[in-house]
């Protein structure tokens, strides 16, 4: 289940990447590896953007954002799943919860995200959830989900 994240949730998520390359894989190239949680919290604008933690009965399993980037759309970013939870459907449940949150907002009919081309498991997941690859954005694959509107 998703709920609003606090800085301590970011602190936990920052322990999951094992090295600089893995950190960049999850947080992108704009966030500097080794930066403090306070600095990263400010850089990702977590106080003004919808920032979420994904939990179950075992504790925190994910961290990510789903915020307004353009009119009638939400953008998923900084998505990371705990290493021990990967490959078990947690990412699917987390992204589905974020999508449901986004689409529950009046007027939202599109969700975007960017993913590294070599992140095959994430690309496969997003495609299976109805996202389409729509181009390139700063070396990443731009993806978009268009929600069918009732007429």
N, C-alpha and C positions, 0 to 999 in steps of 0.2 A: 504494500500500500504506500502511496506517496503522501507526504506532508511537507510543510514548509521547512526548509533546511535552516539550521543555525551554523554559526562558524565552527562549532565543535564537529559538525558532520563533515565539513571540508577538511578539518584537521585529520580525521580518520581516513577520508578518501585519499589524502596526500600520502598516506603510508602504503597505498596499494601499488603504485608503479615502482618497479625494482631498479630502474635506472633512468638516465636522461632521455634516451630514445623512447622508452615506454611512456614516460611522462608526456612527451610531445605527442605521442600517438593518441593519448586521451585528452589532453588539455590544449593541444595546438601549439603553434610556434610563437604565438604572441605572449604566452605566459612563460616566464623565465624559471627554469628548473632550479630548485633550491631556494626560491623566494619563500618568505614567511606566509603563513596562512592569512595574516592580516593584509599583506600586500596583494595576494591573489584574490582575496575576498573583494578588495577594492577594484582590482583590475577587471574582474568578471562582473562588477557592478551588482553584486548579490543583494544589496539592500534595496535596489530599485528594480531589479529584474526578478521574475518568478523563479526561485531557486528551490529545488526539492531534494529530499532524501527518500530513498526507497527502503522500506524495512519489512521484515516479517517477524515471526516469533523468536527467531535466532538473533535479531539485531539488524544493524545497518548493512545493506547489500548493494546500495547504489547511491549515486549523487549526480545531479544534472540540473539543467535549466530549460525552461520552456517559456519564452518571453516574446513580447510584441516587437517585431522588427520592421514590419510594414503593416499597412491597414488591412484588416480582415485576415491576418495571418499570424501564426506563432512560429518561432524558431527554436529548435532543440539544439542545445550546445553543452559542452563540458560534461558529456555523459560518460560515466565510468561505473563499472560493476566490480564488486569485490572479487579478487582472484579465486577464492574458494567457491564462489557462486557461478562462475562462468561455465557455459556449456550445459546448464541445468534449466534453461528457460527463464531465468531471472531477467535477463536483458529484454526478452520479449514482453514479460509482464510489466516491466518498468516503462518501456517505450509505449506500450498499450495504455497504461495509466496516464502517461504524459499526453498522449494523443486524445484520450477521453477528456482530460482536463481542458486541453486547448479547444476542443470542439464544443465543450459545454459553455464557452464564452460567446455571448450573442454576437453574431456577424462573422465569426471566424469560420472560414471555409477552406483554409490552406495551411499546411504545416511544411516547413522547410528544415533542412539540416545539411551539413557538409560532413563528408567522411573521407578518410585517406584512401586512395585507390588500392593500396595493398591490405586494407582491412576487409578481407573477403568475408569473414563471418558476419560482420556488421552490415555489409552491403547486402548479403543474402537475407539477413533478418529484415532490413528495411524494405527490400523488394517484396518479401513475403507479406508484409503488412500493408502493401498498396502504394508505397513510395515509388516514384519513377526517377531515373537518372536524367537530369535536365541540362547538364553542362558541367563546366569546370569553374572553380572559385579558388584562386590562390593555391593551385596545385592539389586541390581536393575535388572530389566528385560532389557536385551540387545535386541534392535530391529534393523532390517535392511530392507531397500528398495532397490531392484535391478531393475534398469531401463533396459527394453528390448532394445537391440541395433539392429538397422537395419543392415542387411547383404548386 
